[in-house]
Amino acid sequence: MSGLMGLAIVFFLGIFNFAAHKAVLESGHRMLSQVPWFFKPLGGRFSLVVEFAMLLGAMIAVAGGSAGWAWVYVLYSILNGLSAWLISNGRL
């Protein structure tokens, strides 16, 4: 995977992850009431800051030439999407 292609893939997966994360936050799932106290600031939106930090870290690593981090972020995105789908559809 070339550097620019990997960076683009991670960026677009980041958009997907933010959308999935927002869908979970807006789902009103009962699990959201059990999140740790450090994720509750900003009405539970602080977890989006953590999501951004993960995206930024992956993009920096990929821009530095580490294709492995792109694959890790792809795997994370697959798991994140599956989890978001299960939570927002009430299957979990």
C-alpha positions as CSV (number, residue, x, y, z in Angstrom):
1,M,0.0,0.0,0.0
2,S,1.6,3.3,-1.0
3,G,1.8,6.1,1.4
4,L,-0.7,8.4,-0.2
5,M,-3.2,5.7,-0.9
6,G,-2.9,4.4,2.7
7,L,-3.4,7.9,4.0
8,A,-6.5,8.4,1.9
9,I,-8.0,5.0,3.0
10,V,-7.4,5.9,6.7
11,F,-8.9,9.3,6.2
12,F,-12.1,7.9,4.6
13,L,-12.3,5.2,7.2
14,G,-12.0,8.0,9.8
15,I,-15.1,9.6,8.3
16,F,-16.9,6.3,8.5
17,N,-15.8,5.8,12.1
18,F,-17.1,9.2,13.1
19,A,-20.5,8.5,11.5
20,A,-20.7,5.1,13.2
21,H,-19.7,6.7,16.6
22,K,-22.3,9.5,16.2
23,A,-25.0,6.9,15.3
24,V,-24.3,5.0,18.5
25,L,-24.3,8.2,20.6
26,E,-27.7,9.2,19.2
27,S,-29.2,5.7,19.5
28,G,-30.0,6.2,23.2
29,H,-28.9,2.6,23.9
30,R,-29.0,1.7,27.6
31,M,-25.3,0.8,27.4
32,L,-24.4,4.5,27.1
33,S,-25.5,5.1,30.7
34,Q,-22.8,2.7,31.8
35,V,-19.8,4.4,30.2
36,P,-16.9,5.4,32.5
37,W,-17.0,8.9,34.1
38,F,-14.2,10.2,32.0
39,F,-16.2,9.8,28.8
40,K,-19.2,11.8,30.2
41,P,-17.9,15.4,29.7
42,L,-19.5,17.3,26.8
43,G,-22.6,15.1,27.1
44,G,-20.8,11.9,26.2
45,R,-19.2,13.6,23.2
46,F,-15.7,13.4,24.7
47,S,-15.4,10.0,23.2
48,L,-15.4,11.7,19.8
49,V,-12.1,13.4,20.9
50,V,-10.7,9.9,21.6
51,E,-11.9,8.8,18.1
52,F,-10.1,11.8,16.6
53,A,-6.9,11.1,18.5
54,M,-7.0,7.5,17.1
55,L,-7.5,8.8,13.6
56,L,-4.8,11.4,13.9
57,G,-2.3,8.8,15.3
58,A,-3.1,6.4,12.5
59,M,-2.7,9.1,9.9
60,I,0.6,10.3,11.3
61,A,1.9,6.7,11.4
62,V,0.8,6.0,7.8
63,A,2.3,9.3,6.6
64,G,5.5,8.2,8.3
65,G,5.6,5.1,6.1
66,S,4.0,2.5,8.4
67,A,1.6,0.5,6.2
68,G,1.0,-1.8,9.2
69,W,-0.9,0.9,11.0
70,A,-3.2,1.4,8.0
71,W,-4.1,-2.3,8.2
72,V,-4.6,-2.0,12.0
73,Y,-7.0,1.0,11.3
74,V,-8.8,-1.0,8.7
75,L,-9.4,-3.9,11.2
76,Y,-10.4,-1.4,13.8
77,S,-12.9,0.2,11.4
78,I,-14.4,-3.2,10.5
79,L,-14.9,-4.0,14.2
80,N,-16.2,-0.5,15.0
81,G,-18.7,-0.7,12.2
82,L,-20.0,-4.1,13.3
83,S,-20.3,-2.9,16.9
84,A,-22.1,0.3,15.9
85,W,-24.5,-1.7,13.7
86,L,-25.3,-4.1,16.5
87,I,-25.7,-1.3,19.1
88,S,-27.8,1.1,17.0
89,N,-30.1,-1.7,15.7
90,G,-30.7,-3.0,19.3
91,R,-29.2,-6.4,18.7
92,L,-26.8,-6.0,21.6
